[in-house]
């Protein structure tokens, strides 16, 4: 499969098989503890921890049942990411990125993509994501230039932490005709250059994104995922898992607040209640996305998007309130997530203006 199979030149791995949702949560808790202690314990290198994560079987828990997976519910997927983020922001980001790309493959990939990638994921393969940059600013896609029957890719992106140790990276691209597509690129493909950057944990902060340069990378057509015209379940899942990561970060910050002797009891109670509300919204959004994955009506996908956006908005705001209460810097709202919230406002306003059904 051309560029797809180029990721398979890594030494073979054997990953554990997780058979139930309860087992997935147990394994996630164990791995989260290892990553959470990484800054204090340097006995394991970043590469060793990532290898342990690959062998844990967590990467395969959302593989569809028709491909041999257990396809855990999206609520459990969110619980896994929240648990991970509560101990390690880096681990939460790595897992969320992997699950979102896997959903994009499920929704937009060919049968060939499914056969190759799902099988590799069962053996511990990891998927990562790229956020294109142009002139130092966030961009929506990297340009594809035609080259015979293939294309050439150039530009730069900030990717999921430690992408160099992943197997594939999904890169948003745009052809000269303006058509957009996701490019599933092997992380060892010729022309990928990883800017000097340690994957070791950072004390007191999240792991920085992996800066990657793409220099005249040859792209085959079978590596492209063309977006659907329908409202996308993958983006709803991205919102949900971002909400879960914010929930985990909020719980971690709340623990610090609870350890502060002079913390205001009313404020602590209010923030705890907001976190509980965010967790309930995340569970509801997970169920809505479950329905959208099997439902045929546009309404299923719209409801999933609205529920996931609501969960993200509440979780992000709550985590920032707790950060502020503990003297930490609040996180700005990423541009694409701000655009998603604007879209929810538009949809809700349209629904409000429609006359009630007789």
N, C-alpha and C positions, 0 to 999 in steps of 0.2 A: 504493500500500500504506500510506497514512496516515502514521503516525509512522515507518515504515521508510523511505519515500522522502524524508522530511524531511531526511535526511542528505546527499542528493544535490544540495544547492544550492551546494556548494563549486565553485570553478572546476575544469574538467576537467583531469585529469593523465594523463600517459602513463608507464607503468611498464615497465621492462625485463622480458623473458620469460626466466626461468631454466629451462633444459631438462633439467638433470641434477643428481643429488645432489652430485657433486663441484663443480659450478659454484655450487651453493647455499652450500657451505662456503667457497669462495673469496670469494664476494661478502660473506658474513658476516664473514670476516676483514678485508676492506677497510673495511667499515662500522664494525666494532668499533674499528679503529685510529683512525678519525675521531672517534668518540665518546670513545675513551679519552684523546685529546689535547685534548678540549674545554675542560677547566678551565684548561689552560695557553695554549690558542690561542683567542682571542676573535674571530677573523676571521669565523667563521660563528656566527650567532645560533642559539638552540635551534630556532627555527622552520625555519631553513634546513637544519639537520642533519636534522630530522624529515622535511622535504620530500625530502631526498636519500635517506633511508631508504625513504620511500614509493616513490620512483622506481627503487629498486634491484631491485625484484621479489621481495624476501624475503617480503613479506606473502602472496604467492600460492603458496608452495611446498607447502603442505599442502592446497590445494584438491583435492577428489576428481577422479579421472580422468574420471568420467562428466560432469563439468562443465568439462573441458578442462585440468585441472591435472595436475601430475606426482605429487601425493600422496606426498611423500617418506616414507620409513620413519620411525617414531617415534624410532628410535635416532639418525638423522641430525637430526631435529628437536631432540633433546636436545643433540647435538653443537653445533648452531647456537647454542642458548641458553647452553651452557657457554662457548663461545668468546666470545660477546657479553659475558657476565657477567665473564669474566676480564679484560676491558678496561674495562668500564663496567657498574656495577650497574644503572644506569637503563636502558640498552639491553637488558640481559638481562630486566629486568622488563617492559618494553614488548613485546618479542617473545613472551615466555611468555604474557602476558595475551592477546595477539592470537591465538595459536595455540590456547589453551584455549577462548576464545569461539568460534572457528571450528569446533572439535570439538563444542561444544554445539549449534551450528547444524546441523552434519552429523547429530548424533544425535537432536535434538529439534525441529528446524525443519521448516517446511512446504516444499513445492516452491517456493512463492512466495518464501520467505526465501532458499532456495538460489539461485534465479535472480537475484534482485536483489543479494544481498550477495556471492556468489561472483564475479559479474561485476564489481562495484565493486572488490573486493579485487585483481583482476587489473590494475586501473588505479591501484592504490596506496592504496586505502581502508584505514584502520586501525581495529581493534576494541579497546576497552578494557574494564576491569571496575570495578565499584563494590563497596565493602565498607560496608554500611549502618552507621550509628551512631545510638545513641539515648541521650541524657543523657551524652554523652561516652564511652560504652562501645560496644564492638563488638556489633552486633545481627545477627540472621540474615536479616532482610528489612525492607523499607519497606512501610507500609500502603497498600493501594489502596482508595479509597472509590468506590462506584458513582455514576455521573453519567449518567443516561439510559441509552443503549446503550453508553456508554464508562465510563471510570474517571478518577479524579483521584489524582495521586500527590503526596505531600509527605514531607519529611524531609531528612536529610543523609547524606552518604557520603564516605569517603576512596577516591579512585579511582586508577587507574594514573597514574603521573607524566605530566603534560602532556596529560591527557585533553581539554582544551579544543582541542587541535590534532588530535584523533582525529576519526573520522567517526561512530562509534556507541559507546555504552557499554551494557554488559549490567548491569542492576540487579536483584538478587533482590527479589521483592515477595510480599505475602500479601494476599489479599482478606479481606473481613469474614467470609466463610464459613470461613476458615482454609486455603483452597487456595493453594499456593505456585506461583509461575511466575517465569521470567526475563523481564525486559522489555528488549527491544532498542530503545534510545532514541537518536535522532539527537542529537549533542552540541550542535547549534544549535537544539534545540527550545525553544519559548517556555516560560519558567518555570525554566530551568536557570540558576543563578547560580554563577560561579566566584569563590571567595573569593580576594582578592589574594594571589598567590603566583607567584614567578618560576619559569620553566622552565629557567633557566640552571643549569649544573652547579655542584655544591657541592664545594669542595676537601676531600678527605679523607673524604668520606661519600657516601651514596646520595642521589639526588634525592628530596625529600619527596613524599608522595602528594598528589594534587590534591584539595583540599577543595571539594566541590560541594554546593550547596543546591538542593533540588527544591521549588519553590513552586507548588502548584496546577497541576501539569503534566497536560495532557489526554492520556489514553492510549487508543489504539484497540486492539481485540481482536487485530488482525492483527500486533501488535508483541509478543505474548506467546508464550513458549516454555514449554510445560507439561512438567514432569519426568515421566520414565518410572518405572514401578514396579520396573524391573530395576536391578541394580547398574550404576552409570554408568561408562562408559569416559571421559567428560570429566573426572571427578574423578581417575581413575587417571592421566590425562595431566597434570593439574595437579600431582599428587604427583611425577611423573617430571620435569617441567620445573622445579619447585621444587628437586628434587635436582640437576638440571643447573646451576641458578643457584648453588647452594651449592658444587658442584664448581668452577665458575669462580671464585667468591670464594676458595675454598680454595687454588686454584692461584696466584691473585694474592697471597694472604698468604704462601704458601710462597716465592714469589720474594723477598719482603722478608726472610724468614728466611734464605734462602740468601745474601743480601747482608750478613748480620750476621756479622762476623768471629769472635765468640766463641760462636756458636750451637753447642749440643751436637750432635755428629755422630750419636750414637745416636738422639736425639729427632728429628733431621731425617730420618734414614732411616726411622724408624717412621712419622712423619707422611706421608712420601712413599708408603710402602707402603699406608697407610690410604686415601690419595687414589686410588691405583691400584685398590684394592678397590672403592671407591665408583664409579669409572668403569666397572668390569666389571659391577657390579650395575645401573647405569643402562642399559648396553647390553642386559643380559638383560631388564630391565623393558620396554625399548622393544620388544623382540621379542614379549614377552607381550601388550603392548597391540596390536601389529600383529595378533596372532592373535585377540584379543577383538573387533577391529573387523570381522572377517569371520566369526568363529565364531558358531554359534547357541546353544551350550550355556552355561548359567550358569557352569559351571566355568571357561570361558575368561575371563569377566569377573572372577570371584573370583581366579583366578591372576594376572591383570593387576594387580588392586588390591593383592594381597599383595606382588608383586614390586616395584611402584612404591613402596609404603610402606617396604619394606626398603631400597630404594635411597635414599629420602629420609632415613630415620633415620641411615644410615651417613654420607651426605654432610653432613648438618647437624651431626652430632657431630664429624666430622673437621674441617670448616671452623671450628667453635668451638674445637677444640683448637689449631689453627694460629693462630687469632686470639689466644688466650690466650698462646701461646708468643711472639708478637710484640708483646705488650702492648696489644692491641686489645680492645675490649669485645665480649664474646660476645653473640650474638643469641638472644633468648628464643624458645621454640617457640610459634608462633601457636596459638590455642585450637582452631581447626578442624583443624589438622594433628595436634595432640595427640589430638584425638578420633579421628582416622583411625588413629593408632597403637594407641589403646585398642581399636578395632574389630578390628585385625589380631590383637591378643592374644586377643580373644574367639573369633575364627574358628579360630585355631590351637589353642586349648584344646579347642574342640568337636571338631575333627578328631582331636586326640590321644585324646580319650575314646571315640571311636567304635570298636567292635570291628573287628578286621582282617577283610577279606573272605576267605571260605573259598577 
